[in-house]
Amino acid sequence: MSYLRPAYVDAAKHAWAVLALLVRRLRAEWPQVQIIFRGDSGFCRPRLLTWCERHDVGYVVGIGKNSKLEQLALDTRYRAAVAFEASRVKQRCFATLWYSARSWKKRVRKVIVKAEFSYQGDNNRYIATNLPGSAKWLYDRRYCLRGDMENRIKEQQWLFSDRTSCHDWWPNQYRLLLSGLAYVLMERLRSGYLRGTRYASAQVTTLRTRLLKVGAVITRNTRRIRNMMSSTYPDQELFQKTAAKLAPG
């Protein structure tokens, strides 16, 4: 989904409204489904968090470091540093804090801290969540999956979803829909027709440039269409087998 906004407006300003539309549509089809919103610190906005809490939507969202969080996590950070000094092996310590930012209007929320210490020094992360569970489990099994989610977004960008430079909304939305459709087709090709091949887990840009974007000579007459590829094309046999599977009838 795309929408137009002035460049000076916060990119996450209307994220809650977009999320509300998505949640409404999902619950229309699956009323009992559990919905969890996951995002980086750019989405840590009080209006979005409050909306999730009011509408029974779980969230796990990053928070930028600040002096107050660092102070609240001092014991956990110290524990990670001491353990590293004793073992000389990278250490990770987790804890649950209760924190209220000034923009949250005195609302206290659950914050998970991951205190990491290694030869490069400390590397601390903070996430806000309303989900139950231990701090380590929430960080590793809920928040860190965001990395794979971003890989899927990058794959769609490789299918030109970011070409939304028109001044009008509909052309940009249409391009985004085409990119989404292309990703669905590529995922179906990868998980279904290429199962058991070396491209079964390939990224879409690899499929596009190595399997589909192939130089060939096409000839056509009244009886047949001939596709003549280079004899040096390394995936010629796989291309022919895949094309045969996709052929109608």
Buried (B, 14 or more C-beta within 10 A) or exposed (E): EBEEEEEEEEEBEBBBEBBBEBBEEEBEEEEEEEBBBBBBBEBBBBBBBBBBBEBEBBBBBBBEBEEEBBEBBEEBBEBBBEBBEEEEEBBBBBBBBEBEBEEBEEEEBBBBBBBBBBEEEEEBBBBBBBBEBEBBEBBBEBBBEBEEEEEEEEBBBBBEBEBBEEEEEEBBBEBBEBBBEBBEEBBEBBEEBBEEBEBEEBBBBBBBEBBEEBEEEEEEEEEEEEEEBEEEBEBBEBBEBBEEEEEEE
